[in-house]
Amino acid sequence: MIQDTPQYTARRRRAYVSILGTTQMHLRNPIIIALWSAIFPGMGHLLLSKYIRGFILFMWEVAVNLLSHLNLAIFYSFTGHFDMAAEVLDKRWLLLYIPTYLFSMWDSYRTATDLNNNFILAAREDAKVHPFVLHSLGINYLDKSTPWVAVFWSALSPGTGQLIIHRIVVAFFLLAWWIAFVYFSKLLPAIHYSLNGMFSQAKTVINPQWLLNIPSLFFFAIYDAYTNTVESNKLFDWEQAKYLRENYQPRCYVMPFHTTKEK
């Protein structure tokens, strides 16, 4: 493949373009990453493109949360039914939940800090990135997109915004879990009953345990689509400028600079 040739070999690359998506390093706020891990374990790692670790923690969160009935207990607490919350909560699974939850926040913060340092080194190395991949399964290339278009499609259906910026793995993962959360929470039947004024049936049919997973996934998909679209646009500009500078800019060209007069 072209990316394995010496021309594109580097100790650290700031981005990698493949048929499954565009993966890149860029500066991130570790606190924001840790907060997303606190909202839903695994999400902080997905923002860092640590897919395997993120998928494991995400599925662990869904499984243990379901077995401990944590979301159901939270729902009862918010509605003032504290006795029901204490009764429904399975403390055996809850005590198993806490250590991994804390690990998710700590590890995402640590990893974000490490990747920031690696990005600085990669930016200094300034290695080339191959911007175009042609494969029997499809085509992927660096391009520019409007961030709010990705936000719009993510708001309609989480995962579709990631398809715009070629994050195929994350898009499939988010879309699959969005379908699962909506189906098992029975959100759409509840909306149907509510639009017809049948609010009692809507309250009866809804499943709070699965419903409380939806806001986290919904807003994460929007945030991920927006931030990665912005960074993909920056990557396109950097790669295009690097190519034009190396192939079309005269070697004797003197970069302009501004001088300030001392008062």
Secondary structure, 3 states (H helix, E strand, C coil): CHHHCHHHCCCCCCEEEECCEEEECCCCCHHHHHHHHHHCCCHHHHHCCCHHHHHHHHHHHHHHHHHHCHHHHHHHHHCCCHHHHHHHCCHHHHHHHHHHHHHHHHHHHHHHHHHHHHHHHHHHHCCCCCCEEEECCEEEECCCCCHHHHHHHHHHCCCHHHHHCCEHHHHHHHHHHHHHHHHHHCHHHHHHHHHCCCHHHHHHHCCHHHHCCHHHHHHHHHHHHHHHHHHHHHHHHHHHHHHHHHHCCCCCCCCCCCCCCCC
